[in-house]
Amino acid sequence: MKRIYFQVLAIFLFSVAGFAQKGNNAIGAGGDMGFPTGQFGDEFKPGVGMYAKGMLGVGKAGQVTFSSGYMAFKKRETWQGFSATLNQIPLLLGYRHNFNAFFVEPQLGYSIIGAKIITVEDETFTESDGIFIGAANIGYVFNKQIEISARYQTGGKNGTNLGLFGIRLGYNFSSGHSK
């Protein structure tokens, strides 16, 4: 299943690159803050992290994007002396449409989820899994470099949803225009 997913992703990227006209290529990086929603928000505190994003210009106003990052969330309360941390590493493919400095960006992808539990006796247990996720991102770019954005990201497995509302502040390094 994972192999098919990556083959479809590669075909999509090569197809988009083949149809690319003049567009702006950029690399972005910055800080990320996530506010869990629903049951996830009931159990975990807001998380902080970092992200990196590649943007391939297609047309005059579009960019195909690939973003990844890392965000960690701590459990709100300890349970019988146990503490827990949950972390996410999203791998998202999207399309950003720019309206001058304002943009919208739907994204789809996969998130690697890790959990770390520490017991009263300081024993540590770790577990990892993955989920498919989707996100809707909107934002504004100041001076063609400083970006602020907000997104809703959701995904789940076996009836558990890890939805969050996120805020990002970052810097975009333009690598010029594609031909």
C-alpha positions in Angstrom: 0.0 0.0 0.0 2.8 2.4 0.9 4.6 1.7 -2.3 1.5 2.5 -4.4 1.0 5.7 -2.4 4.6 6.9 -3.2 4.3 5.8 -6.9 1.2 8.0 -7.3 2.9 10.8 -5.5 6.0 10.6 -7.8 3.8 10.5 -11.0 1.9 13.5 -9.7 5.0 15.5 -9.0 6.6 14.7 -12.4 3.3 15.6 -14.2 3.0 18.9 -12.5 6.7 19.7 -13.2 6.1 18.9 -16.9 3.3 21.4 -17.1 5.0 24.1 -15.1 5.1 27.6 -16.6 6.7 30.6 -15.1 6.4 30.3 -11.4 8.1 31.2 -8.1 10.1 28.4 -6.4 10.8 28.8 -2.7 11.9 27.1 0.5 10.2 28.0 3.8 11.0 27.3 7.4 9.6 28.4 10.7 7.9 27.8 14.0 4.6 26.0 14.5 2.0 25.9 17.3 -0.8 23.5 17.4 -4.0 23.6 19.5 -5.6 20.1 19.7 -9.3 19.9 19.1 -12.0 17.4 20.3 -10.9 14.5 22.5 -7.3 15.1 21.5 -7.7 18.6 23.0 -9.3 17.2 26.1 -6.2 15.0 26.8 -3.3 17.0 25.5 -1.9 20.6 25.9 -1.1 22.8 22.9 2.1 21.7 21.1 5.0 23.5 19.6 7.4 22.6 16.8 9.1 23.5 13.6 8.4 23.0 9.9 10.1 23.1 6.5 8.3 23.5 3.1 9.4 23.3 -0.5 7.3 25.2 -3.1 7.6 24.5 -6.8 6.1 27.3 -9.0 3.4 26.2 -11.5 1.8 29.0 -13.5 1.8 32.6 -12.4 -0.1 32.1 -9.1 0.3 28.5 -8.1 2.8 26.3 -6.3 2.9 22.6 -5.6 4.1 22.2 -2.0 5.7 19.6 0.1 5.9 20.2 3.9 7.1 18.4 6.9 8.0 19.2 10.5 7.9 18.1 14.0 5.4 19.0 16.8 5.2 17.6 20.4 2.2 17.6 22.7 2.3 16.9 26.5 -0.5 15.1 28.3 -2.7 17.5 30.3 -2.6 15.5 33.5 -0.6 12.6 34.8 -2.5 9.4 35.4 -1.4 7.5 38.5 2.1 8.9 38.1 2.4 8.3 34.4 3.3 11.1 32.1 3.0 11.1 28.3 4.1 13.0 25.2 2.8 12.6 21.7 4.7 13.8 18.7 3.8 14.2 15.0 5.9 14.3 11.9 3.5 15.2 9.0 4.4 14.6 5.4 2.0 16.8 3.3 1.6 17.4 -0.4 -0.4 20.4 -1.4 -1.3 23.1 -3.9 -0.9 26.7 -2.9 -2.8 29.3 -4.8 -1.6 32.8 -4.3 -3.8 35.9 -4.5 -1.1 38.5 -4.3 0.1 38.2 -0.7 -2.8 36.1 0.5 -2.9 32.3 -0.2 -5.0 29.2 0.3 -3.5 25.7 0.4 -5.3 22.4 0.7 -3.0 19.5 1.7 -3.1 15.7 1.9 -0.6 13.3 3.4 0.6 11.0 6.1 1.7 11.7 9.6 4.0 9.6 11.7 2.7 9.6 15.3 5.0 8.7 18.3 4.1 8.3 21.9 6.4 8.3 24.9 5.1 7.2 28.3 7.1 7.5 31.5 6.1 5.5 34.6 6.4 6.2 38.3 9.5 4.0 38.3 11.0 6.1 35.5 10.5 3.3 33.0 10.0 4.6 29.4 7.8 3.0 26.8 7.5 4.2 23.2 5.1 3.4 20.5 4.7 4.7 16.9 2.1 4.5 14.2 0.9 6.5 11.2 -2.3 8.1 10.0 -3.5 9.7 6.7 -4.2 13.4 7.2 -5.7 16.3 5.4 -5.3 20.0 6.1 -6.7 23.4 4.9 -4.2 26.2 5.2 -4.7 30.0 4.7 -2.1 32.7 5.2 -0.5 35.9 4.2 3.1 36.7 3.1 4.6 40.0 4.1 7.4 41.5 1.8 7.4 38.2 -0.2 9.3 36.5 2.6 7.7 36.5 6.1 4.7 34.2 6.2 2.0 33.8 8.8 -0.7 31.2 8.4 -3.4 29.2 10.1 -4.6 25.7 9.3 -7.0 23.0 10.4 -5.4 19.6 10.2 -7.3 16.3 10.8 -6.7 12.6 10.6 -7.4 9.5 12.6 -7.5 5.8 13.0 -9.8 3.3 14.7 -12.2 6.0 15.8 -9.5 8.3 17.2 -9.2 11.8 15.7 -6.0 13.9 16.1 -7.5 17.2 14.8 -5.7 20.4 15.5 -5.8 24.1 14.7 -2.3 25.4 13.9 -0.6 28.7 13.6 2.7 29.2 11.8 5.3 32.0 11.5 8.0 31.4 9.0 10.5 32.8 6.5 10.5 32.0 2.7 13.7 31.9 0.7 12.9 32.5 -2.9 15.0 30.5 -5.3 13.8 32.3 -8.4 11.4 31.6 -11.1 11.0 28.4 -13.1 10.8 28.6 -16.8 
